[in-house]
């Protein structure tokens, strides 16, 4: 924006500086030679200079208006982006809060199931636990007392018990 104003000011200064220099030279020439007659070529040249200056002034004004419009467009786009960013951050915060709630609920659920299976006899708990998803089995078994978890593992299918034991050892739990 400042660049447009500076370019406009410099251009106008050059144009009007040229007019001033031209008029000064004409005044000097008229004083030194006593009012020489200006021919039609001189008038045509002066008219061409003024016409060219007017065209250049109009072009600069048009560029200035285009730059102002672009500047306003950029400002609006920046506001839209800022608003979108704020909305995105708010959505991310909501998702993080929901994720925390989910993790806490899963933790509570796993603890509740672990206590429930600990209260059961291993022969009754083993077939039920065996039917669960591996991640759920690991969550439950890792929250159980070692002795009760071992009894349930002993009553489970040997292959599944081995998988559970391996996965638990990889997680660093027992």
C-alpha positions as CSV (number, residue, x, y, z in Angstrom):
1,X,0.0,0.0,0.0
2,X,2.8,2.4,0.9
3,X,4.7,1.4,-2.2
4,X,1.8,2.4,-4.4
5,X,1.6,5.8,-2.7
6,X,5.3,6.3,-3.0
7,X,5.3,5.3,-6.7
8,X,2.4,7.7,-7.4
9,X,4.1,10.6,-5.6
10,X,7.4,10.0,-7.4
11,X,5.6,9.7,-10.8
12,X,3.6,12.9,-10.2
13,X,6.8,14.7,-9.0
14,X,8.6,13.6,-12.2
15,X,5.8,14.6,-14.5
16,X,5.3,18.0,-12.8
17,X,9.0,18.4,-12.5
18,X,9.3,17.9,-16.2
19,X,6.5,20.5,-16.8
20,X,8.3,23.0,-14.5
21,X,11.7,22.4,-16.3
22,X,10.0,22.7,-19.7
23,X,8.3,25.9,-18.7
24,X,11.5,27.3,-17.2
25,X,13.4,26.6,-20.4
26,X,10.6,28.2,-22.4
27,X,10.7,31.3,-20.2
28,X,14.5,31.6,-20.5
29,X,14.3,31.1,-24.2
30,X,11.6,33.7,-24.5
31,X,13.5,36.2,-22.3
32,X,16.9,35.6,-24.0
33,X,15.6,35.8,-27.6
34,X,12.8,38.2,-26.9
35,X,9.5,36.2,-27.5
36,X,10.3,33.8,-30.3
37,X,7.5,32.6,-32.3
38,X,6.4,29.1,-31.5
39,X,5.7,27.0,-34.5
40,X,2.9,24.5,-34.8
41,X,5.4,21.7,-34.2
42,X,6.2,23.2,-30.7
43,X,2.5,23.4,-29.8
44,X,2.0,19.8,-31.1
45,X,5.0,18.6,-29.1
46,X,3.7,20.3,-26.0
47,X,0.2,18.8,-26.5
48,X,1.7,15.4,-27.0
49,X,3.7,15.7,-23.8
50,X,0.6,16.8,-21.9
51,X,-1.5,14.0,-23.5
52,X,1.2,11.4,-22.6
53,X,1.3,12.8,-19.0
54,X,-2.5,12.5,-18.7
55,X,-2.4,8.9,-20.1
56,X,0.3,8.0,-17.6
57,X,-1.6,9.7,-14.7
58,X,-4.7,7.7,-15.6
59,X,-2.7,4.5,-15.8
60,X,-1.1,5.1,-12.4
61,X,-4.5,5.9,-10.9
62,X,-6.0,2.7,-12.3
63,X,-3.1,0.7,-10.9
64,X,-3.5,2.4,-7.6
65,X,-7.2,1.5,-7.5
66,X,-6.4,-2.1,-8.5
67,X,-3.8,-2.4,-5.7
68,X,-6.2,-0.9,-3.2
69,X,-8.8,-3.5,-4.2
70,X,-6.3,-6.3,-4.0
71,X,-5.2,-5.1,-0.5
72,X,-8.8,-5.1,0.6
73,X,-9.3,-8.6,-0.8
74,X,-6.2,-9.9,1.0
75,X,-7.4,-8.3,4.2
76,X,-10.8,-10.1,3.9
77,X,-9.1,-13.4,3.1
78,X,-6.8,-13.0,6.1
79,X,-9.9,-12.5,8.3
80,X,-11.6,-15.6,6.9
81,X,-8.4,-17.6,7.4
82,X,-8.1,-16.4,11.0
83,X,-11.7,-17.2,11.7
84,X,-11.3,-20.7,10.1
85,X,-8.1,-21.3,12.1
86,X,-9.9,-20.3,15.3
87,X,-12.8,-22.7,14.5
88,X,-10.4,-25.5,13.7
89,X,-8.5,-24.9,17.0
90,X,-11.9,-25.0,18.9
91,X,-12.8,-28.3,17.1
92,X,-9.4,-29.8,18.0
93,X,-9.9,-28.9,21.6
94,X,-13.3,-30.5,21.6
95,X,-11.9,-33.6,20.0
96,X,-9.1,-33.8,22.5
97,X,-11.6,-33.4,25.4
98,X,-13.8,-36.2,23.9
99,X,-10.7,-38.4,23.5
100,X,-9.7,-37.9,27.1
101,X,-13.3,-38.8,28.2
102,X,-13.2,-41.9,26.0
103,X,-9.8,-43.0,27.5
104,X,-11.1,-42.4,31.0
105,X,-14.3,-44.3,30.3
106,X,-12.4,-47.2,28.8
107,X,-10.1,-47.2,31.8
108,X,-13.1,-47.3,34.2
109,X,-14.7,-50.0,32.1
110,X,-11.6,-52.1,32.0
111,X,-11.2,-51.8,35.8
112,X,-14.8,-52.7,36.4
113,X,-14.5,-55.8,34.1
114,X,-11.2,-56.8,35.8
115,X,-12.8,-56.7,39.2
116,X,-15.8,-58.7,37.9
117,X,-13.6,-61.4,36.3
118,X,-11.5,-61.5,39.4
119,X,-14.6,-62.3,41.5
120,X,-15.5,-65.2,39.2
121,X,-14.0,-68.6,39.3
122,X,-11.2,-69.0,36.8
123,X,-13.0,-71.9,35.0
124,X,-16.0,-69.6,34.5
125,X,-14.0,-66.4,33.5
126,X,-11.6,-68.1,31.1
127,X,-14.1,-68.9,28.3
128,X,-15.7,-65.5,28.5
129,X,-12.4,-63.6,28.5
130,X,-11.2,-65.9,25.6
131,X,-14.2,-64.7,23.4
132,X,-13.2,-61.0,23.8
133,X,-11.0,-58.9,21.5
134,X,-7.3,-59.2,22.1
135,X,-6.9,-55.5,23.1
136,X,-9.8,-55.8,25.6
137,X,-8.3,-59.0,27.0
138,X,-5.0,-57.2,27.5
139,X,-6.7,-54.2,29.2
140,X,-8.6,-56.4,31.6
141,X,-5.7,-58.8,32.4
142,X,-3.2,-56.0,33.0
143,X,-5.6,-54.6,35.6
144,X,-6.1,-57.9,37.4
145,X,-4.1,-59.2,40.4
146,X,-1.3,-61.4,39.0
147,X,-2.5,-64.5,40.9
148,X,-6.1,-64.3,39.6
149,X,-4.9,-63.4,36.0
150,X,-2.6,-66.4,36.1
151,X,-5.4,-68.7,37.1
152,X,-7.6,-67.5,34.3
153,X,-4.7,-67.8,31.8
154,X,-4.3,-71.4,33.0
155,X,-7.9,-72.2,32.1
156,X,-7.7,-70.6,28.7
157,X,-6.8,-72.3,25.4
158,X,-3.0,-72.7,25.4
159,X,-2.5,-70.8,22.1
160,X,-4.6,-67.8,23.2
161,X,-2.9,-67.8,26.6
162,X,0.4,-67.8,24.9
163,X,-0.6,-64.8,22.7
164,X,-1.9,-62.9,25.7
165,X,1.2,-63.6,27.7
166,X,3.4,-62.5,24.8
167,X,1.5,-59.3,24.2
168,X,1.5,-58.5,27.9
169,X,5.2,-59.0,28.1
170,X,5.7,-56.7,25.2
171,X,3.6,-54.0,26.9
172,X,5.7,-54.4,30.0
173,X,2.8,-55.5,32.2
174,X,2.3,-58.8,33.9
